[in-house]
């Protein structure tokens, strides 16, 4: 007994160990799968080792988002031998073996349900484990067909947005369930967002699945809600009506709807391996037509099907708001100024955005464009104009070539400008200020009054108002206190007056006509030349004034009676207006008619002539019936040639201007117009006749035309022309080279050297005379000292005049003093000759002679200058180019005339003295004769030197007074030699 028990225990333990060793280990028959979207599996696919207790676990990636569906197809051998079951798990247990659940346990469910061909379950757990029972009925070898039979299908479905493939799988399972109705199975499935094809219609007594499929219902599929987080199709009836549903049998239904057409249901088709589509995104455009996008993900695994469809879909979307249209850029503007005036900088240009409607948006692109600008190097200090205060305006320093802008003086509006120029010597200096854009307050008020008269509704009142404007303007221009911009403003006012007279058919009175022409005459004064030159930098005012005057002449001529004529003479104009019948012109026309009373001296003495044959005044046959009268106007301009812009090419207008205007226009005739014009400029050459042609340039300006006139052989004083048209006639001539010179901004080097030598000699002479005055005091010494003082003062004034040539008042004052001291130099030369004559004849009265010498040397020049200033009112003293007497107006003869008389008298006295010396017998006393001879030799030397020092200046002044440098250069150079001689040999 004792021996048998241990043996029995050892056998039992061996059997237990054998049986334990035959069981597979948990690690060899357990498998975990993840990332499976759909799969159909067999025993070979799921279990590496087919043995009781083996398991296959499937992972749910996110139970809150996905649901695992499982369909088990009943196979008799599998159910009989292996008894498969399924367990939902919250956690994965890798080494845990499956065991048959106890009675009433809900953790595991048997898949082999009797009487049903398949079982469909769904789970919301993290893991789902499929187990083979560890207590099978018997262990037998399974056939290969059973091992390869796919008895399990799993499906991963999104809760919120089921994919088309997932819905297709569920619908297939549902259809298979319907086909198995012979088994007595009642099918019920539901999934949010899925719909299945509609089966054939059935009666109300059919199964629930048949009664819920018609399209008229909103339900898709019905699933019985079971406890334990899984749903199963049971063969039990479900009431048809919704009102009869029990609380635990509620139905969840939803159908996909169209995004474009509400209440229209959509079918589900697509890629079987992709997740459900996401919701449509926001429209890409906030207005108009845009694009919406939705996406889906592709879940791939070794057990699933690869994705084949698109993962991104787009569709168009229309927004009710109208989109703004982009604006269009306008053209680029001009490049602005460089950011710096010297060295390198930048400059910009901009463009504007053109918005065509209220819904337009801003333009796309850059509004401002920038580029680099390269300037010259910054100027040195001597190339900069210094700060200056002139005419109540402060001009800041600027570089040479730069233009500075400033406000107009307080009594005007607009802007003034001034340019900094560079002299030939490289020194910067200010040019005269430009007031071409300045309008005086008085002229602005006059223009406002003009606009008020134009606003009157009645023509008569408007015409009368224009007459008041003309009278007011005459008072303003006669005061000669206006800017250059006022001249342009006056031209515009006169044009408005003429146009208003035409529109109102108003005939001005003869007094108003005279005032009109007198106002024009004041505007054309020669002293306004500088203002016209300044104004015509902005607009061709003098040319526009010619057109306005022609229009006004025809306005006046239309009011004349047939064969009536009118002549008006002013300081600068001679106007002749007459009206002749077209059918019979009375006679040839000669202009001007010198026999008329009341003509000014300049018009009466004028050598300018115009002859128009009456054959020229004829019309084409087509216009003869329409026009009954000719209006013939002729104007002789005294100063317009000085004011008009120069023709160029070193040409100048060397005559007065003569204008002939006839309306209606005549036809071309064989007869020619004879014009004879006198010369007003000396030193010119190659004169040629010219007519003003408006068609040669633009209509507002025009230009000179020399082809329409034939120039006859020229006389020294006048030129005769034969012209084939009626227009404005003038003589153009070539300027001499010495008159075409730049304006110097500072004294030249030769002038400075000559004046320095002259002043040094004069100062040495004065110092010597002061040192030895007690020994050399005599009448001759007094005359010499006064002569030297006059020359010294002249040199100083020439230098000062060069630096002040741009100031009109100071320049006029310097010109007057130069006039005085130059005449004094000549007078003291005459005094020396007189003193020599008295010494020869032996009549020397010291006290009486000294007073006469002083009166002749200083008094006579002062008298001449005072008379000249009184008659001219300083007109002609100083020009824009030099501080000396002007070549225009005849003022220069106030110097040339007395100087020529003094030279002539001096020569006569010299001849007389020379004859006295030759006749030695005329002197009885030998000592007196010897003293007179010695004194006369010195006097002759003084006379010759003084004449050589002063006379060249007078000659150059008469010929080349256009430049003060040339006038003054010979004076110090030649005179200095004489003064050095007097310094060395004073007696």
Beta strands, then each sheet from edge to edge (+ up, - down):
strand 1: 30-33
strand 2: 38-41
strand 3: 55-59
strand 4: 66-73
strand 5: 85-89
strand 6: 108-110
strand 7: 118-123
strand 8: 127-131
strand 9: 152-158
strand 10: 288-295
strand 11: 312-319
strand 12: 328-329
strand 13: 344-350
strand 14: 353-354
strand 15: 368-374
strand 16: 384-385
strand 17: 388-390
strand 18: 393-395
strand 19: 398-399
strand 20: 403-407
strand 21: 412-422
strand 22: 428-430
strand 23: 438-440
strand 24: 565-569
strand 25: 573-581
strand 26: 589-591
strand 27: 609-612
strand 28: 629-637
strand 29: 651-653
strand 30: 657-663
strand 31: 673-678
strand 32: 685-693
strand 33: 703-705
strand 34: 709-711
strand 35: 718-723
strand 36: 728-734
sheet 1: 1+ 3+ 8- 5+ 6-
sheet 2: 2+ 9- 4+ 7-
sheet 3: 10+ 11-
sheet 4: 12+ 14-
sheet 5: 13+ 15-
sheet 6: 16+ 19-
sheet 7: 17+ 18-
sheet 8: 20+ 21- 22+
sheet 9: 20+ 21- 23+
sheet 10: 24+ 25- 28+ 30- 36+ 29-
sheet 11: 24+ 25- 28+ 30- 36+ 32- 33+
sheet 12: 26+ 27- 31+ 35- 34+
end
